[in-house]
């Protein structure tokens, strides 16, 4: 039953993607940014689905199981505030500049702003290196989840293969429009299924109040922040959601908006979407302590799956599996397409490998790169260690720390290519320094103070942007005018 | 309220919300509010307040003129890829 539900879901997803192919015009702009025609509802759903990974369902419940209610303030309500702010102040202007200049990637954006090929290339390398582990986590997550839900009957490579194959199918078929349509369906799926799962399980536990009483008897520490989270960690963690401003896949979805006003729905309603997904996940994680106390390490990651196996096996397990697959694929699709776009536009087209690229060749190359990227990540998933999952917060740290470059491009006339280069190099240096010291320690903070590395890397990046710009020649006014009126 | 003042208050709400996110006052409070631990209820309500703040921001501070000027006509100045 479980596998039947999952297969039915994957077939439905594939069908939507293939169907969207009927609307595809054979141009690069249509394939890579849906011809800039996406409306407010689809933009909201696809931005949210792209941003939220399977972590919002499985990881959030596991973190709540371990550290209690504080995970909501740490990861959910901080995103509820910071993400709409980034959409409002950065997303709308990126959309406007992108529309006017016909931009498709962040590297094109940076090259157009500061006229530096080298800075564009440097950014390309950094973005690819930060994004690859993120893709790998998604593909591996599919395998892990399928294995857990089927109690080991399905090998992990099968889950990874399913996720990879289906994503290749609908992304190459419909481009960003197909991806956005599928994401809308998938986001609705994991929002609804997460809520349904929570209601069913909480009802069987006797209601929220009774379940909380039982948690309070054995683990009262989980119902407060207490020692589990340092106040400075909460303060500095609010920088992590700023990564949404530099994710290549979010950038592509911004460019796909039909009008600037299309952003109004995501700006206002994003916190609602976050609450709908995170409140059930956090509560279920807490309640996992009632029936499954004392799970350590990787075992605690499967607390939600264990609860479903106990309270609502078969159909609900299948539906949850579909929901988790939805969360995984709705990020993986946009990430792989954005990498395909970058290789096509920023490398092959920019350096004119094979001469000028006509529109049809851009689409063909984009498809080939998507297949290549996902296939490579699938092969890597067969040999990568499970410890790769610890890389996600480091990936976010790198992306968040690049935001000063984008903000300077849009708001600071005096910013220069030298400043941008200094900021990117500072991110590379500081990120590497902290990564070497902190990898393997989930609670690592700067000098044990509770301050997360992102605060220092972000500050360093901002400072380098300012100093580097002030020490170099101001950019030409006509170039600045296209970004800052 | 004049448009300029409305816009300023909409912007000013953002740093205030940032500070309010760091609720040291409920850090070790075990009581419940609206059926949930108060530390969780606070952040759920905080998210609801953010929705209102964003709604107001979009209503009174939408940078339509700047965006229109930046956007121009689609493909006005296509750049060399």
HADDOCK unambig.tbl for C-alpha pairs under 7 A between the chains (distance, minus, plus):
assign (segid A and resid 69 and name CA) (segid B and resid 40 and name CA) 5.99 0.50 0.50
assign (segid A and resid 73 and name CA) (segid B and resid 43 and name CA) 6.06 0.50 0.50
assign (segid A and resid 77 and name CA) (segid B and resid 43 and name CA) 6.17 0.50 0.50
assign (segid A and resid 77 and name CA) (segid B and resid 47 and name CA) 5.87 0.50 0.50
assign (segid A and resid 80 and name CA) (segid B and resid 47 and name CA) 6.12 0.50 0.50
assign (segid A and resid 81 and name CA) (segid B and resid 50 and name CA) 6.23 0.50 0.50
assign (segid A and resid 93 and name CA) (segid B and resid 67 and name CA) 6.19 0.50 0.50
assign (segid A and resid 96 and name CA) (segid B and resid 67 and name CA) 5.86 0.50 0.50
assign (segid A and resid 96 and name CA) (segid B and resid 70 and name CA) 5.54 0.50 0.50
assign (segid A and resid 96 and name CA) (segid B and resid 71 and name CA) 4.14 0.50 0.50
assign (segid A and resid 97 and name CA) (segid B and resid 70 and name CA) 5.80 0.50 0.50
assign (segid A and resid 97 and name CA) (segid B and resid 71 and name CA) 5.64 0.50 0.50
assign (segid A and resid 99 and name CA) (segid B and resid 71 and name CA) 5.94 0.50 0.50
assign (segid A and resid 99 and name CA) (segid B and resid 74 and name CA) 5.30 0.50 0.50
assign (segid A and resid 99 and name CA) (segid B and resid 75 and name CA) 6.31 0.50 0.50
assign (segid A and resid 100 and name CA) (segid B and resid 71 and name CA) 4.96 0.50 0.50
assign (segid A and resid 100 and name CA) (segid B and resid 72 and name CA) 5.93 0.50 0.50
assign (segid A and resid 100 and name CA) (segid B and resid 73 and name CA) 6.10 0.50 0.50
assign (segid A and resid 100 and name CA) (segid B and resid 74 and name CA) 4.79 0.50 0.50
assign (segid A and resid 100 and name CA) (segid B and resid 75 and name CA) 4.77 0.50 0.50
assign (segid A and resid 100 and name CA) (segid B and resid 76 and name CA) 5.35 0.50 0.50
assign (segid A and resid 100 and name CA) (segid B and resid 77 and name CA) 6.12 0.50 0.50
assign (segid A and resid 100 and name CA) (segid B and resid 78 and name CA) 7.00 0.50 0.50
assign (segid A and resid 101 and name CA) (segid B and resid 75 and name CA) 5.40 0.50 0.50
assign (segid A and resid 101 and name CA) (segid B and resid 76 and name CA) 6.49 0.50 0.50
assign (segid A and resid 101 and name CA) (segid B and resid 77 and name CA) 5.03 0.50 0.50
assign (segid A and resid 101 and name CA) (segid B and resid 78 and name CA) 4.39 0.50 0.50
assign (segid A and resid 101 and name CA) (segid B and resid 79 and name CA) 5.75 0.50 0.50
assign (segid A and resid 102 and name CA) (segid B and resid 75 and name CA) 5.22 0.50 0.50
assign (segid A and resid 102 and name CA) (segid B and resid 78 and name CA) 5.29 0.50 0.50
assign (segid A and resid 102 and name CA) (segid B and resid 79 and name CA) 6.99 0.50 0.50
assign (segid A and resid 108 and name CA) (segid B and resid 81 and name CA) 6.40 0.50 0.50
assign (segid A and resid 209 and name CA) (segid B and resid 35 and name CA) 6.29 0.50 0.50
assign (segid A and resid 223 and name CA) (segid B and resid 30 and name CA) 6.39 0.50 0.50
assign (segid A and resid 223 and name CA) (segid B and resid 37 and name CA) 6.03 0.50 0.50
assign (segid A and resid 224 and name CA) (segid B and resid 27 and name CA) 6.28 0.50 0.50
assign (segid A and resid 224 and name CA) (segid B and resid 28 and name CA) 5.31 0.50 0.50
assign (segid A and resid 224 and name CA) (segid B and resid 29 and name CA) 6.29 0.50 0.50
assign (segid A and resid 224 and name CA) (segid B and resid 30 and name CA) 5.94 0.50 0.50
assign (segid A and resid 224 and name CA) (segid B and resid 39 and name CA) 6.38 0.50 0.50
assign (segid A and resid 225 and name CA) (segid B and resid 27 and name CA) 5.31 0.50 0.50
assign (segid A and resid 225 and name CA) (segid B and resid 28 and name CA) 6.09 0.50 0.50
assign (segid A and resid 226 and name CA) (segid B and resid 27 and name CA) 6.23 0.50 0.50
assign (segid A and resid 226 and name CA) (segid B and resid 28 and name CA) 5.38 0.50 0.50
assign (segid A and resid 234 and name CA) (segid B and resid 22 and name CA) 6.91 0.50 0.50
assign (segid A and resid 235 and name CA) (segid B and resid 22 and name CA) 6.44 0.50 0.50
assign (segid A and resid 264 and name CA) (segid B and resid 58 and name CA) 6.48 0.50 0.50
assign (segid A and resid 267 and name CA) (segid B and resid 54 and name CA) 6.40 0.50 0.50
assign (segid A and resid 268 and name CA) (segid B and resid 51 and name CA) 5.43 0.50 0.50
assign (segid A and resid 268 and name CA) (segid B and resid 54 and name CA) 5.08 0.50 0.50
assign (segid A and resid 268 and name CA) (segid B and resid 55 and name CA) 5.34 0.50 0.50
assign (segid A and resid 269 and name CA) (segid B and resid 51 and name CA) 6.47 0.50 0.50
assign (segid A and resid 271 and name CA) (segid B and resid 47 and name CA) 5.85 0.50 0.50
assign (segid A and resid 271 and name CA) (segid B and resid 51 and name CA) 6.28 0.50 0.50
assign (segid A and resid 345 and name CA) (segid B and resid 81 and name CA) 6.93 0.50 0.50
assign (segid A and resid 349 and name CA) (segid B and resid 81 and name CA) 6.81 0.50 0.50
assign (segid A and resid 350 and name CA) (segid B and resid 81 and name CA) 5.17 0.50 0.50
assign (segid A and resid 482 and name CA) (segid B and resid 70 and name CA) 6.55 0.50 0.50
assign (segid A and resid 483 and name CA) (segid B and resid 70 and name CA) 6.73 0.50 0.50
assign (segid A and resid 485 and name CA) (segid B and resid 66 and name CA) 6.97 0.50 0.50
assign (segid A and resid 485 and name CA) (segid B and resid 69 and name CA) 6.90 0.50 0.50
assign (segid A and resid 485 and name CA) (segid B and resid 70 and name CA) 6.55 0.50 0.50
